[in-house]
Amino acid sequence: MTISGTVRRLGRGRKWLALLGFGAAVTVAAAVGGLAARNAEQRYAGLEQPAWAPPAWLFGPVWTVLYALIAAAGWLVWRRVGWGPALWAWVVQLALNALWTPLFFAAGRYGLALAELVLMWLAIGVTVDRFRRISAPAAGLLLPYWAWVTFAGALNLAICRLNP
């Protein structure tokens, strides 16, 4: 085996380890939400909700897919340019993502959660814009997430109005 072949193989291994790192980051964000939402299904069921509110069981599968897309998007950008401003935007939106569930479910602060969600929505927009300049596929992977957060914002607003 040549030295260049060994270096290439080590480089490929590093790429896959980085993907695991991005997966770990979104898992931490999900875990923060999960810990804060121990009784979320009961609390959600106990809220006055609009007729178009999804059933509680839908949130887990949707977020599983979205977190995978968020991790893959960050990894694609990292592969192109390494760590930089675009990935700092990714970190900010992920931190805001982790904060929403404790505000909404653990603290029951629906209005504050809505305000925080608006900041998250804006941070996702900044991330999409920065990712688009580096990797259109990475930006595209974040669009379902941005759409879901838009829907979640409408649902959060409706819950604020129905549960003063």
C-alpha positions, 0 to 999 in steps of 0.5 A: 500500500502506498502512503497516498493510499493510506492517507486517502483511506484515513481521510475517508474514515475521518469523514464518516467519524465527522458524520457520527459527530453531527449525528451526536450533536442532533442526538444531544439536542433531541435528548434535551427535548426528550428529557424536558418532555417526559409527560409531553403526550399527556400535556399536549392531549390536555391542551385546547388545540386547533382542529388541524393539530396533529396527533401526538404520536406523529411528532416522534417520527417526524423529528427523527427524520428531521434530525437526520436531515439536519445532521446530514446537512451540517456534515455536507457543509463541513465536508466542503469548507470545514468549520466556519460561519455556516456551521456556527449558524447551524449550531445556533439553530440547533441550540434554539431547537433544543431550548423550545421543548423545555420552554413549551412542555416542562415550563408551560411557557407557551408565549415564551416558547413561541417567541423562542420559536420565531428566533429559531425560525430566523436562525434556520433561515440564516443557516439555509442561506449560508448553506446554499452558498456552499452546498445547495443539497445541504440547504435543501435538506434543511427545507423540510425542517424549516417548513415543519418549524413554520407549522409548529409556529402556527400550532404554538400560536394557536395553542397560546390563543386557546390556552391563555 
